[in-house]
C-alpha cells in the first residue's frame, strides 16, 4: 500500500492495473488451477460491525479472509495504521520484514509462482513504492473504511482472475479512519461484493476442438511445446504425447510439466535449451503449443513448415510468437481433457524415436561436460553435482544470467520437484527472494536458490531475512567475478568487453556475518563434499563455487566438450 494525499472530493481507494504498480499488491501467477493439496482461496467472511475498527483493520481482515498467510514489506510512516493492523493479527497473518522493497515484491511474486496463490507485498509512499516496481513487473510478466472490504475483495479477485497485479493505494488518513465515521457515496445503494472466486476451467467449443483434432490427426511429425500454463496438466500432456507419438519441448517455466527423465521430453528450448528440442521444432509438420509464449522466435518452425494448434487461457497469447491455424482459448488441462477423445493413436512412432535417440546423445554430452575436472570449476559440473544431491521434493528458484543457462540444462528435474525463475522480464536478483518465499510456503521442503554473483549481490542483504525468520534456504552461487552473459554478448557484437568485471566479494564470510553458514569450493575434489555440507546444514547456508569466467553460456548447437 502506498499513501496518497487525501482527496476530500473522491474517496476511491482502489487502483487496479495490469501494467504493474506499487502499493499493497496481490500478485497471482501461472495457472488458475490450484495445487492438489490446496483448495482455491474462498474467503472466510466475517463482517463485524464494530465501529471502532478502521480501514486498515478491515483491509487486513479481508486479506485474512482470502487466506493470505504472509505480507512481505518494510515499515514506513505512510503505512503505520496497516502495520498496526497486521501486528494485532500476527497470529493469523505474518508480516515478513525484508531489507529492500524490491525483494518484498519478488517474494510476493515468488510465493504466487511457487504456490499459485495470492502473494502480497507492502510499501510506503514514494521511494518505497518505487522500489516495488521491478518485482511487480516481474509478476505482471505474470473510498472509506466500509468500502475497504469491497475493494479488497475486488483486488484479490482481479489478481487471481487476471493472473497479474492488483494495486491498492490508500491515503494515510483513510487508513486510520474508524468505521463509525464512514459515509457511503450517494450512488452506493448497498453494494456488496461476493468474496468467492472460482478458477476458470473453460474448454473451447466442440467445433473448435474438432478443427484442432483434425489438424493433429493429419500430422505425421508432431511436436509439442509446453510452458507454465501447462504445469497442472502433466497427466494430460503425457497422454497426448503418447497418443500422438509427439516429443515435448519445455519452456523454462514449464520445466516441471514433465520430469526430465520422461521418455517424451526433449528438454528445454530456445537459447538455453537442447539441440533435440531445436531439431523437433525445425523438422515437425505439426506443432501443438500448450500454455507457452516462449520468446525465441528462431526456435519455432520456419514459415510454411508446420500447421499449428495453440491452447492458452489468455486469448491475446494466441499467435503471439508464430502463426496459428487453430487457437483454443481455455484452460490447458480442461482443454486437453476435452480434446483427447477426438485424437487417434499414431502407429508410426519414427519421429518420436529419432528425438529419443538424439536426446540420449545429448544427455551423454552433458554427462561428459559435467565430469570434466578442471580449475576453476566448470559451472555445468557444479549444477549437475547439485542436481544429483537435491531432495526428491526440492523447490528450486533461479536467478537471471549465465547461471540460468547452466541451470536450465544441467538440473535434471525429477517428478516431485518444482522450479521457477523470472521468465520474460529476465530480471536479475529474484533467486534468493523466490527461495525465501518458497521456504515459507513449503516449510518441510528443501528450498534452493541457484544464482550468479552479479544477481545475488544486488539483494544479498535478504540472507539476513532468512536468518531472522529461521528459514533454512540454501544458496548456490556460481562465482566468476563477472557479468558473464553480457560479457559474451559484447564479444559476439565485436566490441571490447567493458563494464562486466565485478570486484570480488567473500560471500562465505558475508553469510557467516549474517548468521548463516558459508562454504566455498574451487577444485573438483571439493565440489561434492561442499554441496553435501551446504544442503545438510540445518539452517540457512550459502555455497560460493568458483567457476570459470570463460565458460560461455552456449547456444544448443554450440555446446562442446
N, C-alpha and C positions, 0 to 999 in steps of 0.2 A: 504494500500500500504506500502511496505517496500522499502527502498532504498538499492541498492547493489552497490558494486564497479563498476565503468564503465568498459565496455568491448569493446574496440575500434574495435575488430575483429567481434563481433557479437552483433547486436543491437536488440535482441529479448526482448520484454518486457512482454510477456505473459507466465505465468506458470499456467496451469490449473491442478487440481488434485482432484480426488475423495477421497483422503485419509485425507482431511483436510489441513490446512496450515495457513499461516499468510500473511497479506497484505490487500490490498483493496479487499474485498471479497463480491461476490454476492452469497447469500445462499438462495436456494429455497427448500421448504419442501412440504411434503404432496402430494397434488393432482395436476395434470396438469389442471384440471378444475378450473376456477376462480369463485369467488363469483358472485352471480346473479346480484348484483348491481355494479360490477366492471368488465369491459371487459379486456381481456388479454392485456398485455403491447405491443402496437405497436409503435415503436419509431417514434417520430415526427422529421424526419430527416431534418436538415437544415445545410448542409455542407458549411460553409463560407470558403472563400479562403483568409481571412485576414491573411497576412503573419506575423503579429505581435503576433498572438496567439501562445502559446506554447503547449507542450504536455499536461501539467496539465489542461489548458483551454479546449483542445479538449476532454480529458478524462471526465471531469466534464460535459461538454455539452452532451457527449454520455450518461452518467447516466441520465441526464435530459430528453433526447430523449426517454429513456426507461421508463420514468415516475417513476423514483426513487425519492421519496419525502424527504427521510432522509438519512443521513450518520452518523453513530454512531462512536465516536472515541475520541482520545486525540491528541492534537497538539504535534509536535516534530520537531527537526531540520532536520530530514530526509524527511519531507513531507511538508516543508514550501510552495513550489510552489503550491501544491494541496490545502492546506489550503487557500492560497490567491485566487485561482480559485473558491473555494467554497464561500469565502467572497464576491467576486464580483457578485455572482449569488444567494445570500441568499434570494432573493425574489422568486426564483424558486426551490431551494433545500436547506433544512435546515441541518446545521451541529449541531448535538446534542453532546455537550461536556460532557463526563462522567468522573467518578473518577478513573476508572480502566479499562484497555483494555479488560479484561475478560468479564466485564459487557457489553462493546460495542459489543462483539461477541455474547453474549447471547441476547442482544436487537435485533441485526440483525436476529438472528435465531428465536427469538420470534415473530418479525414482520412477517417473512416469514411463520411461523406456523399459526399465527392467521389470516393472510390475503391471504395466498397462492401467495404472490407477492415477488418480489426481496427485500431482506434485505441486506444492505451494511454496512460494518464496515471498519475502517481506523486506521492504527497504523504506527509508525515509525519503523526503523530497530532495531534489537537486542532485548532488553527486551520487548519493546512494541509489537513486532511481536510475541514473545514467549508467552506473556500474552493472546494473542488471541486464543491460541491453544485449550483450553478446550471448549470454546464456539463454535469454528469451528468444532471440532469433534462432538459436540452435534448436529450441523447442518448436518454433514455428516451422522450420525446415523439417518439423513435426507439428438522493433525496434524504430524508431524515432517518432517524433510528427505526421507525416502524417499517420503513422500506428496506432496511438492511437485510432482512431475511429474504425478501423478494429478489433483490439484486444479487445476493449471494447465491441463491438457487439458480438464477439465470446464468451467472458466471460459471458455476460448476457444470451446468447443462451444456453451455456453449463450448467449454473446453473439451468435454467428453465427446460431444457430437461432432465438433469440427476438428478434433484431434490437433488442436493448436493451442493458442494462448488467449486466455480471458483476463482482462486487466481491470482492476477496480482502483479508482482514485478517490480517496475520502478526505475531505477537509478536516483539519485538526479539531476545529470547534465542533464539527458534526460528530467526530469520533466520541467526544465526551458528552454529547447531548443526551440527557435522560429521556426515556420513553415518554414520560409524563409531559414533556414539552413538545412532543411531535404534533404536527398538524398536516394532515393529508392534503394533497392538491385537490382543488375543486373538481378536477376532471377524473379523480380517482373515486370510482363508485364501488369500492370494496374489492379491488384487485387482490387475488391470492394466487401465487404460483404453485404448481404441482411439484413437490420435491422429488418425485420419482423420475428415473431416467432409464430408458430401455435401449440397449445396444442394438444397432441395425444389423439384421441378418438377411436382408432382402437379396433375392436372386433375380436375375433378369427374366423377361417374359419367355414363354415357351418358344415363340417364333425365333427370337434372337438366339436362344440356346441351340435350336436346330440348325441355324445358319452356322454357328460356331462348330457344331458337331460335324456338319458336312465337310467343312474345311479340314478338320483334324482327321476325319476318317479317310479323306482322299490323300493325305500326306504320306510320303514314303520314307522321308528322313526328317523326323520331328524332333525339335529341340525345345526345352522348357527353360525359362528364366524366372527365378523366384526372388522376391525381395521381402522386406519387412512386413508387407501386407499379407504374406502367406505364413507367418510364424505360427498361427494357431491351426494350420491346415496340414500338418505333417502327414497324417494318415491318408488324407485325400491326395496329396501330391505324390506320395509313394504309390498309391493305387493307380493313379493316372499315368505315372511314368512306366509302371509295369505293363499296363494295358496297351499303351502306345509304343512301347519299346523306345522310350524317349529319354536321352540323357538330360540331366538337370544341372544348369549353371546357377550359381548363387551370388547375388549381390552381397556386399559386405554385411549390411544389416539384416540380411536374410540367411546368414551363415548357419544359424541354428535350425533352419527349416528342416534340413536333413543332416544327420550326423555325417562327418567326413569319411566314415568307412562304409557308407551306403553304396551298394553296387550301382546306384542310378546317378550319383552326382559326379560331375567333373570339377567340383570345387569352385573357387572364386572366379570372378570375371572382371574384365577391364584391365587397367594398368597394374593393379595389384592382384590380378587373377592368375589363372593357369593357362598353359598352352592348349590342353584338351578343350577347355571351355571356349577358347578362341576358335579352335577347329570346328566344333559343333555349330557355332554361330555362323561361320563362314561357309559351311557345307550343308546346312539343313535346307529343306524346301518348304518347311512349315515351322512357325515359331509360336509358342504359347507363352505369354508373359503374365505372370501372376503376382500382383501387388508390388511391382517394381517400377522405378523411374531411373534405373541405372544410368549414370550420366555420360559414360564414354561411348560416344556415337560410333566410333570406329570399331567397336566390338559387337555391333548389331549386324545382321545380314546386309549384304550390299544391295543397292537399289535393284528391284526387279527379281531378286533371288528367291525370296520366300513369301508365302502368304502368312499373315499374322493375325492371331486372336489375342486380345488383351483383356484381362479381368482386373478391375480396380474399383474400390468403393468410391473413389473420387473421380467423377467424370472428366474433370479437367486434365487428368493424367493420361487419358486415352489418346494415343497417337502423339504424345509429347516428344518422344525420342526417335520414333520411326513410324512410317505409315502403317496403318492398321486396317485390315479388311473387315473384321467384326470386333466391335468393342462391347464388352459386357460390364455394365456398371452395377456392382453389387459386392457384397462381402465374399472374399475368396473362398472360404470354407463352404458357405451355403451355396455358392455358385457351382463349385466343383461337385458337391453332392447332387445337385440337380443335373449337371452335365454328364456325369459318369455313366448313367444308364443308357445314354444315347451313343456312347462310343464303342466301337468294335475293337476286339483284341487283335493286335498285329501279330502275324506269324513270322514275317521277315524281321529278324532282330539284328541284322548285319550292321546297321548304323550304330546301335547301342553297343554291339560287341566291339566295333572299332574304337569307339570312345573309351570303352573299358580298357582296351589294350593300351591306348595312349595314356590313360590315367595310371596304369601300372608303371609305364616307363617314366612318367612324370614323378610319381611318388619315389621311385628308385633314385632319380636325380636329386630330389630333395633330401633323401636319406644320406646320399654321399656328401652333399654340401654340409649337412648338419654334422657329419662325422669328421669333417676337416678339422685338424688340430693345428692351430697357429695362434700367435700372439702379436697384436691384440686379437681378441676373440672375434670370430665371425658372428654377426648378430643373429644369423639363422641358427647357429649352434645353440645360442643362449635360449632362443624362443622354443626350439624343439626340446631342449632339456627341460624347460619349464613345462611345456605341454605334457610331457611324459609323466610329470610328477603332480599335476593338478588333481584335485579331488574330483571324484566322478560327477559331483553336482556343483562344480565351481561356477561362479559368476564372474565373467571376465569383462573388464572395461578398457577400451582402447583410447589412446590419445591420437594426435594427428601429426604426421610427418613420415620420415623414412621408417620409423618404428612401426607404423601402421602397415606398410608393405610387408615387412618381415613377419609381423604377427598374423596378418591375413593369410599368408601362405603356409607358415610353419606351425601354427596351432592346429592340431588335429582335434576338432571339436567332437566330443562324444555325446551320446543321446541325452544324458541328463544334465549337460552343461548348457550355459547360455552366454551370449556375447553381445555387446553393443559398442557403439562408437559415435562420433559426431555426425557422420552422414554427409549430406550435401553441403552444409556450411563449411566443413573442413576446418574447423577452428582448433587452434592449439589450446591446451591446458585442461580439458574436461576429464581426463583419465582418472585422477585422484578424486575429484568431487563425485564422479559417477560411482566409483568404488565405495566411497563413504555412504552414498545413498543406497547402494546395493546391500551393504552390510546392515544398515538399519532395516531395510525391507526384509532381508533374509538372515536373521542373526545366527542361525545354526549352519549356514553355508559358508564356504570359503569364498572371499571376495578379493580379487586380484586386479590390480591396475598394471597395464603394460604401457610405458611412457618413454619418451626421449628426454634427454637432459634439457633441451630447449623448452619444450612444453611444460615439463614438471616444474621448472624454476619459476614459471610465471605465477603459479598458485601454490607453491610448496608450503606456505605457511599453514595450509589446511591439514598438514600432517599433525599439527598441534591440536586441531579439531578432533581428529581421530583418537588422539591420546586422551583428550579431555573427556570424551564420551566412551572411552574404553572399547573402541571398535577395532577388532583385530585384522584390519585391512593389510594387504601385502602389496608392496610397490616394487615393480621390477623396472629399473632404469637402464636403458641402453645408452651408455655414456660415451660420446665420441667428441665432446667439446666442439660441436659443430651443428649448424642448421643444415643437415646433410641433404635433405631433399632439395632445398633451394640451391645449395652449392652445385649439385649435379645439373639442375635446370640451367644455371648460369653457364656451365661448361657446354651444355648442348646448344645454347644460343651463340656460342663462340666468344663469350665475354670472359674477361678475367674474373676470378672469384673475388667477391668483395662483400664485407659485412656479415659473413657467415660464421666467423670464428667466435667461439664462446670462451670466456675466461673460466678456467676450471673451478668447480665447487666441490668440496669434500662432502658429498651427500650423506655418506655413512656417519660422519661426525655431526652433521646437521640433524639427522634423525635422532641420534642419541641426545642432542641438546634439547630436542622437543619432548623427550621421554620415551621415544620408540627405540627399537633395536635397529642397528645399522650394520650392514655387511658389505663386503667388497670382493670381487673376483676379477682377475686379469689374465689367468692362464688356464688352459684346458683342464688340467688336473684339479683346479679349484672350483670348476663350474658346478658340477652336480652336487658336491657337498654344500656349497654355498646356497644353492637353490633349496636344497632339502632343509638346511638350517633355517632359512628365511620362512619357508612355508610352515615349518613346525613350531615356530615361535608363537607362544600363546597370545600375545598382544600384537599391536601394530608393528610392522617391520618393513625395512627397506633394503633392497639389494642394488648396488650400483655395479653393473657389469661393464668393464672397459672393452669397448668394441672398436673394430677397425673403421675409421672415418672414411676410408677409401672404398668401402663396400657399397656399391651402387644399388639403390632400390630399382632393380632392373625390370623392364617390361617382360611379359611372358616369353617372348621369342629371343630375349637377350640373356636369359638366365643360364649361367655356365658354372661348371665345377671350379 
